[in-house]
Amino acid sequence: MATELPELAVVKGTCYPLFAYDIAQAIDLDGAERRILAGTERQTVKQKRRAPAFFEYRPAPLRVSLPAPPLSLGSFSTGSTVEVLLYDFGAVSLSYAIPIEGPLAALASLSSELWGNERLLADSRGHVERLVQTLGPAAVRPQIVDFVEDYALFEVERFTPACDAATLAAQHAHTIAQILRAEPHRLSQQEIADATSSRLSFGPDDATFIDTDVTLLFDPEGEDVRAVIEFANTQLLEMRYLDQQLDDALERAYGLLSQRRWSALRVPSLYGSDLRELAQLQLDAAILFEQVTNALKLIGEQYLTRVYGFASRRFHLAEWDVSITRKLQTIDSIYSRMADRAATRRLEMLEWIIILLFTISIIVSLGPALLPH
């Protein structure tokens, strides 16, 4: 007769719903700190593992704690504050903190409640809008984009009965998969295997399960892992936003190339304003791409590098990277074609001017002979 497993319960833990927004072209973090004043500190990665001194944000984002009325989510409730991370490349990541305790299986219902939660989404956007007003000129070209990248991170510090990482993965994979997929109903073995495949551990008593929309972190000191995943989620938002901008730019650029630039009463356009607009967009996109991909240095910190690698694969960051790089190259090619066409038209115009001047000089020189005596 099979022995029934004891129900695993969370003694202490926190769920962090994350909402990443792009709010400006750039944020002056020093200026933002001066304007917000109270309740701010520079975010650093707390390291419990050996890592070189250069493993850090470049530059460090600004962390702001804001008061917020608690919101109920079934039998759970958010805390009385929200935390916002401001990045210099114009993004913010807002996080709620929901204390969790009780049966591990109950977290599946919370995960399902968080999935596309319109109430939290509206509340988070309200906080961000008020923050943008507070930032004032510290936010360069402020504009909150229409879409948001949301994510949920469940951080468990301790279970009862005591449970190590191997036992958690072997005996509770189905419950973990339900949490990761925000699905309160039973899942197939194939779905369970896929949901829990991105698992890694540093020691025997910690485990991180990373999925597309949810991470389950079993670690009493998991702040560093949480920071890396939160950054990866923000990076995904920026890549989505940049990809959308490049799509719009390509559509405009193709339109410019296909337009007839001559008219009966005007000389051909030399693309001056169009080239300047395209060049500025190309520069802004390249700078943002460089800032986003190089904001967090992980070289030399093997475990967190693995965490970031797992997260980036779940978020398909490499595919976004390839797509953005290809579109930047296409825009560069279009810019070169427009510049070449403008140069050709300048030469054509110059040739016509020379022909006209030459004709006028001939007429002037032959004028006396052509006039009647």
C-alpha positions in Angstrom: 0.0 0.0 0.0 1.4 3.4 -1.1 2.3 5.8 1.7 0.4 9.1 1.3 2.8 12.1 1.2 2.3 14.7 3.9 0.9 18.0 2.6 3.7 20.5 2.0 3.0 24.0 3.4 4.7 27.3 3.2 5.9 28.6 6.5 7.2 31.9 5.2 7.2 33.4 1.8 6.3 36.3 -0.5 4.8 36.6 -3.9 6.0 39.5 -6.0 3.8 40.5 -8.9 6.0 42.5 -11.3 4.9 45.1 -13.9 7.5 46.6 -16.2 6.7 49.9 -18.1 8.7 52.1 -20.5 8.0 55.6 -19.4 10.6 57.8 -21.1 13.5 57.9 -23.6 15.9 58.1 -20.5 15.8 58.9 -16.8 18.3 61.1 -15.0 18.6 58.9 -11.9 20.4 61.6 -9.9 17.8 64.2 -10.8 15.0 61.7 -10.0 16.5 61.0 -6.6 16.6 64.7 -5.8 13.0 65.1 -6.8 11.6 62.1 -5.0 13.8 62.7 -1.9 12.5 60.3 0.8 12.2 56.6 0.5 14.9 56.1 -2.2 18.1 54.1 -2.4 20.3 52.8 -5.1 19.6 49.2 -5.9 22.6 46.8 -5.8 22.7 43.0 -6.1 23.0 41.4 -2.7 25.5 38.6 -3.2 25.6 35.6 -1.0 27.9 33.8 -3.4 31.4 34.6 -4.5 31.5 37.1 -7.4 33.9 39.7 -8.7 33.5 43.3 -7.8 32.4 44.3 -11.3 29.2 42.2 -11.1 26.8 45.0 -10.8 24.3 47.2 -12.5 25.8 49.9 -14.8 24.5 52.4 -13.6 22.6 51.2 -10.5 18.9 51.7 -10.9 17.0 53.8 -8.3 14.7 52.0 -5.9 11.6 53.9 -4.6 9.1 52.7 -2.0 5.6 54.2 -2.5 2.7 53.9 -0.1 -0.2 51.9 -1.5 -3.6 50.7 -0.2 -3.7 46.9 0.2 -5.5 45.0 -2.6 -7.3 41.7 -1.9 -6.7 38.8 -4.2 -8.9 35.9 -3.1 -7.6 34.9 0.4 -4.4 36.9 -0.1 -3.6 40.6 0.0 -0.9 42.9 -1.1 1.2 44.9 1.3 0.9 48.6 2.2 3.7 49.7 -0.1 4.9 49.1 -3.7 8.5 49.2 -4.9 9.6 50.8 -8.1 13.0 50.3 -9.8 13.9 53.2 -12.2 16.4 52.4 -14.9 18.5 55.0 -16.7 17.3 53.7 -20.1 13.7 54.9 -19.4 12.1 51.8 -17.9 10.5 51.1 -14.5 9.7 47.9 -12.8 6.9 48.1 -10.2 6.5 45.2 -7.7 3.8 44.3 -5.1 4.6 42.1 -2.1 2.0 39.5 -1.1 2.8 37.5 2.1 2.1 33.8 1.5 1.8 30.9 3.9 -0.2 27.8 4.1 -0.5 24.8 1.7 1.8 24.9 -1.4 -1.2 23.8 -3.5 -3.0 27.1 -2.6 -0.4 29.1 -4.5 -1.8 27.7 -7.8 -5.1 29.6 -7.2 -3.1 32.8 -6.4 -1.1 32.4 -9.6 -4.3 32.0 -11.6 -5.7 35.1 -9.9 -2.6 37.1 -10.8 -2.8 36.0 -14.5 -3.8 39.2 -16.5 -5.3 40.7 -13.3 -6.9 43.9 -14.6 -7.2 45.4 -11.1 -3.5 45.1 -10.4 -2.7 46.3 -13.9 -4.8 49.5 -13.5 -3.4 50.1 -10.0 0.2 49.7 -11.2 -0.3 52.1 -14.1 -1.8 54.7 -11.7 1.3 54.5 -9.5 3.5 54.9 -12.6 1.6 57.9 -14.0 1.9 59.7 -10.6 5.6 58.8 -10.5 6.1 60.3 -14.0 4.5 63.5 -12.8 6.8 63.6 -9.8 9.9 63.0 -12.0 9.3 66.1 -14.1 12.3 67.0 -16.2 14.3 64.0 -14.8 12.3 61.9 -17.3 13.6 62.7 -20.8 10.8 62.8 -23.4 8.3 61.1 -21.0 5.6 58.8 -22.5 4.1 55.7 -20.9 3.9 53.0 -23.6 0.5 51.2 -24.1 1.7 47.7 -23.2 3.2 46.3 -20.0 5.2 43.2 -19.3 3.8 41.5 -16.2 5.4 38.6 -14.3 4.9 36.8 -10.9 7.7 35.6 -8.7 6.9 33.3 -5.7 9.8 33.3 -3.2 9.5 30.6 -0.4 12.0 30.8 2.5 10.8 27.7 4.4 8.5 24.7 4.1 6.9 22.4 6.7 7.7 19.6 6.9 11.3 20.5 6.0 12.0 19.8 2.4 15.2 19.9 0.3 15.4 20.8 -3.4 15.5 17.2 -4.7 12.4 16.2 -2.7 10.5 19.3 -3.8 11.3 18.6 -7.5 10.6 14.9 -7.3 7.4 14.7 -5.1 5.7 18.0 -5.8 6.4 18.6 -9.5 2.7 18.6 -10.4 1.9 21.4 -7.9 4.9 23.4 -9.0 3.8 23.1 -12.6 0.3 24.4 -11.7 1.9 27.4 -10.0 4.2 28.1 -13.0 1.4 27.8 -15.6 -1.2 29.6 -13.4 -3.5 26.6 -13.8 -5.5 25.4 -10.9 -6.6 22.2 -12.7 -4.6 19.0 -13.3 -1.9 19.1 -16.0 -0.6 16.4 -18.3 2.8 14.8 -17.6 4.1 16.5 -20.8 3.0 19.9 -19.5 4.5 19.2 -16.1 7.8 18.2 -17.6 8.0 21.3 -19.8 7.0 23.7 -17.0 9.6 22.4 -14.6 12.4 21.8 -17.1 14.1 25.2 -16.4 15.2 24.3 -12.8 18.5 25.1 -11.2 20.0 24.9 -7.7 23.1 26.3 -6.1 23.0 24.0 -3.1 20.9 21.0 -1.8 18.4 23.3 0.0 17.5 25.8 -2.7 15.8 25.5 -6.1 14.6 27.9 -8.8 12.0 27.0 -11.3 11.7 29.6 -14.1 8.9 29.6 -16.6 7.5 32.1 -19.1 5.2 34.0 -16.8 6.0 32.7 -13.3 9.1 31.8 -11.2 9.0 29.7 -8.1 12.1 30.4 -5.9 12.8 28.2 -2.9 15.7 30.0 -1.2 15.9 31.8 2.2 18.3 34.3 0.6 17.0 34.6 -2.9 17.2 38.4 -3.4 20.0 38.2 -5.9 18.1 35.7 -8.1 14.9 37.8 -7.8 16.8 40.9 -9.0 18.2 39.1 -12.0 14.8 37.8 -13.1 13.2 41.2 -12.5 15.8 42.7 -14.8 15.3 40.1 -17.4 11.5 40.8 -17.4 12.3 44.6 -17.8 14.7 43.7 -20.6 12.0 41.8 -22.4 9.7 44.8 -22.2 12.3 47.1 -23.7 13.0 44.6 -26.5 9.3 44.3 -27.3 9.0 48.1 -27.3 12.1 48.6 -29.5 10.9 45.9 -31.9 7.6 47.7 -32.3 9.3 51.0 -32.8 11.5 49.5 -35.5 8.5 48.0 -37.3 6.9 51.5 -37.4 10.1 53.0 -38.6 10.5 50.4 -41.4 6.9 51.0 -42.5 7.6 54.8 -42.8 10.9 54.2 -44.5 9.4 51.9 -47.1 6.8 54.5 -47.7 9.4 57.2 -48.2 11.3 55.1 -50.7 8.2 54.4 -52.7 6.9 58.0 -52.9 7.3 60.0 -56.1 9.5 62.9 -55.1 9.1 65.1 -58.3 6.5 67.7 -59.0 5.9 69.9 -61.9 6.7 73.1 -60.1 9.4 71.9 -57.6 12.9 70.6 -57.8 13.2 67.0 -56.5 13.2 66.6 -52.7 16.7 65.8 -51.3 15.2 63.8 -48.4 16.8 66.2 -45.9 14.1 66.0 -43.2 13.4 62.4 -43.9 17.1 61.4 -43.5 17.4 63.4 -40.3 14.3 61.7 -38.8 15.5 58.2 -39.9 19.0 58.9 -38.6 17.7 60.1 -35.2 15.5 57.0 -34.9 18.4 54.8 -35.8 20.6 56.4 -33.2 18.0 56.3 -30.5 17.3 52.6 -31.2 20.9 51.7 -31.2 21.6 53.5 -27.9 18.6 51.9 -26.2 19.6 48.5 -27.5 23.1 48.9 -26.2 21.9 50.2 -22.8 19.4 47.4 -22.2 21.7 44.6 -23.2 24.7 45.9 -21.1 23.0 47.3 -18.0 23.7 44.3 -15.9 27.1 42.7 -15.8 27.1 39.0 -14.9 30.5 37.9 -16.2 32.3 35.9 -13.6 29.3 35.1 -11.4 28.5 31.6 -12.7 25.3 30.8 -10.8 23.5 34.1 -11.5 24.7 33.8 -15.1 22.9 30.5 -15.3 19.8 32.1 -13.8 19.9 34.8 -16.4 20.5 32.2 -19.1 17.4 30.2 -18.1 15.3 33.3 -17.8 16.5 34.6 -21.2 15.6 31.3 -22.9 12.1 31.3 -21.3 11.6 34.9 -22.4 13.2 34.2 -25.9 15.5 37.2 -25.5 17.9 35.8 -28.0 15.2 35.7 -30.7 14.2 39.3 -29.9 17.9 40.3 -30.1 18.2 38.7 -33.6 15.0 40.4 -34.7 16.1 43.8 -33.5 19.6 43.5 -34.9 18.2 42.5 -38.3 15.8 45.4 -38.4 18.5 47.9 -37.4 20.6 46.6 -40.3 17.6 47.0 -42.6 17.1 50.6 -41.5 20.8 51.2 -42.0 20.4 49.8 -45.5 17.4 52.0 -46.2 19.2 55.1 -44.9 22.1 54.3 -47.2 19.8 54.0 -50.2 18.0 57.2 -49.3 21.4 59.0 -48.8 22.7 57.7 -52.2 19.5 58.7 -53.9 19.7 62.2 -52.4 23.4 62.5 -53.5 22.5 61.3 -57.0 19.7 63.9 -57.2 22.1 66.6 -56.0 24.5 65.7 -58.8 21.7 65.7 -61.3 20.5 69.1 -60.1 24.1 70.4 -60.3 24.4 69.1 -63.8 21.2 70.9 -64.8 22.5 74.1 -63.2 25.8 73.8 -65.1 23.9 73.1 -68.4 21.6 76.1 -67.7 24.6 78.4 -66.9 26.4 77.2 -70.0 23.4 77.9 -72.2 22.9 81.3 -70.7 26.6 82.1 -71.2 26.3 81.1 -74.9 23.2 83.2 -75.4 24.9 86.2 -73.7 28.1 85.8 -75.8 26.1 85.4 -79.1 23.6 88.0 -78.1 25.1 91.0 -80.1 25.4 88.9 -83.2 21.9 87.7 -83.0 20.4 91.1 -82.4 19.2 93.0 -85.6 21.4 95.9 -86.7 
